[in-house]
Amino acid sequence: MQLDVRTIICLIALSSLMTGLAMFLVAGSFPEQVQGIRRWAWACLVHSLGWSLIALRGAIPDALSIVAANTLIAAATIANFQALLDFLHLRFSPRPFYAFLLVMAAALAFWTFEAPNMSARIVLMSGISAIFLGLCGTRLLFPRGRIEWPEGLTQRTMILGFWGCSLAAAVRTWHTLTQAPSQNLFDFNWVEGLFYGGIFIQILMLTFGFLLMCNEQIIGEWKRLATIDLLTGIWNRAAIEKSGNHTFEQAKRSGAPLSILLGDIDYFKSINDTLGHEGGDRALQLVVNTLQRFLRGGDIMGRFGGEEFLFIAPDTAAPDAMQLAERLRLAVSQTPLENTGGAMSLTVSFGVAQLGDADENLSALIRRADAALYRAKAEGRNRVVLSESPTPNPQNAAPLPLGRAI
């Protein structure tokens, strides 16, 4: 059975129209940080218009069915590439591409009216498709100049899909350059079947794949927000305890040293009373930004309570942990909080504890650091105190305090 190319092109146009409209309908349900959906939807609609004009070849002027149609399809393919860059939050400068489209339209007009050459037009359009679809797959694999092989199946499939469609367009380009093509656009052969199959994949499968990638990005953001303290940008208590438990078990099995630092901003209630809660928030953010500059590779930091911060330092014995805590303490004391009434000095106290044989779990280690922090507060604040040697924990140990305000 011989397939009718004009019917295939009409189906491509209809598919583009339906997918574009569907994307516009769902675009409003995605948060603002997920970018590129509306641009991809516009690309589908422009694809639909371009392929519709091609399907009308012979019934409308060649200026529309050849020059305008192919220019629209090229613009839609470039818009797909731009939408993908938007999704990856990468910069895109459209001006060179506008100039490119003008030059391409002029070339199409020349090979249509001045020196009619269907082969040249096919090579031009197939080459553009091959280049930009290949760039889409490559950009997904090299989003920031280095290879980042995606973990999700959807993005991997999208890379292969883009490259597959690019290959189909490249085969059509090669076949046109090496063989004498039919002068009738609507004649069917295996090369045209491969090319139009690639177009279907590009419009249908890659569009739904793009939506799936957007959905995965939202899920990833929700997971991130579930572990992040929104005010300071560091891990919240649940996340730091989960990671800390894993690190604790590793240290227990390997016998490697492990220390934790529990820090608390001194006189934080007075800061809130003086500057208000907005000033207290700025104080928390300033302290966190200061502390983060001094953390080493492998160290973990999280907000443990209201103004308390927990640091987990793998492969670190107590003397090194004390030095780290002292550097952190000095850094905060030397970074005043600027406000309308002048600069305000901030200080932090630390309790430090090293993992011992009697520590049965992370909570036991944190309790010892908390006791050391309590001593630092009692001894005048703005100091670092090392926990006493661990002792077996009672069965009914008191729960950890949350957000000390002394």
Helices and strands as residue ranges (DSSP letters): H 5-27, H 37-55, H 62-62, I 63-68, H 69-87, H 95-109, I 110-114, H 118-141, H 153-178, H 190-200, I 201-205, H 206-227, H 237-254, E 258-265, H 268-292, E 300-303, E 308-314, H 318-333, E 348-354, H 362-378, E 384-386
